[in-house]
Amino acid sequence: MKKNIHVVGAIIIDNDKILCAQRGPGKALPYKWEFPGGKIEEGESPQEALKREIREEMNCKIEIGEQVDHTVYEYDFGIVHLTTFSCKLVEGKPVLTEHVSIEWLSANELTSLDWAPADIPAVEKLSGTLNIK
């Protein structure tokens, strides 16, 4: 039986652009694009996990808004439960520590990237619209 992996992703919006992050070569799903974030640790709320992950991965602080999507996707390594939230930067600028590249794209440009499958429903929801808070 595959293990369930509960993760969170930050849809960071700044000046009507959305932060997209590319996974590195040594990771699962190498070079796929994702919304930055990571695993929810025991005892953490999704929002606490997201703030911690963005602080660790990108050296910046975010404010978390509404939930955008929740996706369950079965990969060969496990079943990923991804919850994405709209976010805004409140301190710092994203720094590459875990990812090989980042891009700031408008909502209608998101589909130009090769996204990790679990992120695709949120991408589709965002494409062409930025009506999230």
DATA-V292941 format. One record per backbone hydrogen bond with DSSP energy under -1.0 kcal/mol. NH is the residue of the N-H (numbers start at 0). CO is the residue of the C=O. If there is no record, write none. Layout:
{{NH	CO} {NH	CO}}
This chain:
{{4	78} {6	80} {7	37} {8	82} {9	35} {10	84} {11	9} {12	86} {13	16} {16	13} {17	104} {18	11} {19	102} {20	33} {21	100} {22	31} {26	23} {31	28} {32	113} {33	20} {37	7} {39	5} {43	40} {48	44} {49	45} {50	46} {51	47} {52	48} {53	49} {54	50} {55	51} {56	52} {57	53} {60	90} {62	87} {64	85} {67	83} {68	83} {70	81} {72	79} {74	77} {78	2} {79	72} {80	4} {81	70} {82	6} {83	68} {84	8} {85	65} {86	10} {87	62} {89	60} {90	60} {94	57} {99	21} {102	19} {104	17} {108	105} {111	108} {112	109} {114	112} {115	32} {118	115} {122	118} {123	119} {124	120} {125	121} {126	122} {128	125}}
